[in-house]
Amino acid sequence: MSSILVTGNEQGTAVAADARTGKYLTFQLGNEEFGVRVLKVREIMGIQEITAVPQTPTHVKGVINLRGKVVPVIDLRLKFGLPPAEYTPRTCIIVTQTEGESGLILMGVIVDGVSEVLNLAASDIEDTPDFGEEVAVQYLLGMAKVKGKVKILLDIDRVLSAQDLNHLKTLLQ
Amino acid sequence: MSQATELRERIDDLALRIVLGSQESGVNMPAWVSALETIVACALQNGAAPVAAQASRILEDLKGDTGKAVDGAVLQEAMTALQQAMETQEGAPSAATQSLAQDPELLSDFVLESREHLANLETQLLILERDPHDSEALHSVFRSFHTIKGLAGFLELWEIQKLAHDVESVLDRARNSELTVTAAAIDVILASADYVRRWLNHLESGLQKRPSEAPARDEDLLCRVAGISSAESASAAPHTELGKLAAAVETSTESAAPASELPPKTTRLRETMAVKVNTAKLDYLVDMAGEMVIAQALVRHDPELGQIKTPRLQRNLAQLNRITAELQRTAMAMRLVPIGSLFRKMARPVRDLSRQFGKTVELKTEGDDIELDRTIAEELGDPLMHMVRNSLDHGIESPAERKAHGKSESAVLLLKAQHQAGQILVEISDDGRGLNREKIVAKAIEKGLIASGETLSDNEIYNLVFRPGFSTASQVTNVSGRGVGMDVVQLHISKLRGRIEIRSTPGQGASFVLKLPLTLAIIDGLVVGVGKERYIVPLFAIREMFRPREQTIWTVQERAEMALVRGSLLPVLRLYRKFGVKPRSEDPLQSVLVVAEVESQRFCLLVDELIGKQEVVIKSLGETFRDVTGLAGGAILGDGRVGLILDLDRLFMDKTGDAGR
């Protein structure tokens, strides 16, 4: 599915917009609102104790126990190069499922807080504007305008598989 | 086959006559026609449709040509075509046999499955014998024969297929209440089952390369099977009389065969019954059982709940505790298989190889019913085979040599499994010549593995055979020891978290002892604390642990650290440094040293504290942490948090790497 979305995104066709419609879970990160496809979300849980794993990048916080499964957790703030924030009761772990090399991978993503689930129509979604080379648009599905606010739609598969997302920093600042 | 041969002879005979006939002036038309007619009938009966078609075509030509002069050349051509058709016909079954022989797996599956069906239908037939109207039993027997028929047809085992088909037809009529299953009928059906079983035995012997003769086609049996339905339908009118008779026979057989014979049959069937389950589902079940144990522990140790002291609650909690533990154990046990099947797989190679080497070897097995993890059993096959082969090749002497040494000509190769201290010991031992110390040492020096002046213990010398490069193919047999790829064997075994020990007495034999964990899914671990983190050290690798004193730790060139443990200097790895964790104290005197052994080399881990021993279920960290070294996986600890399991091999390798720099 992601490949369809990505091709569509690059070409910016109407088909692409259609493929992007659907339900999105929105969450906050810093001052921005982001959205991920609800289909990619396995569950949302409060922040809990995380076992640190050595020799990993700083944004990889470690692993948690999700009902008997060991699930890695990343801090999306750190992944996007934002300053780290204290974890509050609002802080959430969104457990996502993405396509890995050997089947589905569960991965926890720490965000500042989840907002709501939005049903986005094609007319709500716009292609990502060209930010120049400083912003890596390939991680974005597009931008959604809802009630006068802009939500950034993330292609979570790509976000999580990407090694370095520092480019996104520029977009967020 | 005899019919096919007959057909073939007839065709050849006719062809000869035609050739002769066309040369002579007198054409014996009627004789040819009658011969051809016989061929057509014979071919049809034999199921050789192409041959029959070809023959009838010639027949038509002949008959149509009666008025005209018969063209000998045309006839000859036609006969050649007929002979070719016959050849293809004969070729087909033989090709089929070959394709079967090429797929022993399918065949052995068939044998296995058919045996189950036979066992089932026998039980059901006996039920049917007591109650001929038990439609469930009847259906079951029908289904079993139907399956056997289908499978046999698929594998082109025509004899079985034919019989099963006939029996199935009879049963089908019985199902449709067209005939009653009499005691006589059951006899015949049981005889049919026996016949199928003889075939299965033959097939299995074929698979095991044992000589065996294919059961002859039992015409009598086929007639009897056919007889059941015809007899019944012929005497359909005086049905009541026959019914009475049948009932009489039934009661007599019932009293003759005591009911007590039935239960053992049923239980035997139950034992062999198995369900194929997706391993992912099984793993999930194990996960859930583990989670339940943790959840249960959390509930039980809940402080608020702890204040309630009613006996009823305590009793119920204890009950819950017992059940969850039992559930977890059962879930784990589902992964276990008896080692016997693995041992039995060695029988054929032992037989083949001992012939090849011209040695007499008797294979003995012990502890066949010891169970071990399915994954381990699968992974163990290759190393076991390797060691068996080594033993036969190098360990066991030729009969003449054995006789010269006063041993019996027939050698004994023993495969033995036993439980010991939470591990499984698998022993491969022979009464051959044992490992030759001198030759191993010579070889090791030649290969540059050891210096010539070194003095080594027996154990160290035997362990040399595990060194990679010890036996690089060339003239391994010069070394009486077992050089062939033992490093690979050891690699396999250590992947299974097992160890190999060699015991050898010159002239008396050698034995390789594999020490394997019960399961790959669980390890006994020592939970250690470093700063806020907890790690699990596999217990099997731990030799000792102690709090260091002032004279224990020494620095080497201000960089590497060594600890003096029982007179030997061992490298020290400070875990907090390796993992970048802030320790409680950097002073070794406030910490604990854990001495671990990896590949017969020891080293020390410096940790903050020992928390306790725990049996943990190993979970993969997944591809996200593929690049992390020094971790073997994760495990859910008693409080539901994840603990990381140390990969001591990698830690040690990295450690020695550091020291070298």
Interface residues (C-beta under 8 A of the other chain):
Chain A: E49 T51 A52 V53 P54 Q55 T56 V60 G62 V63 I64 N65 R67 G68 K69 V70 P72 G100 E101 S102 I105 M107
Chain B: D287 M288 G290 E291 E533 R534 K578 F579 G580 V581 K619 S620 L621 G622 E623 T624 F625 D627 V628 T629 G630 L631 G633 G634 I636 G640 R641 V642 G643 L644
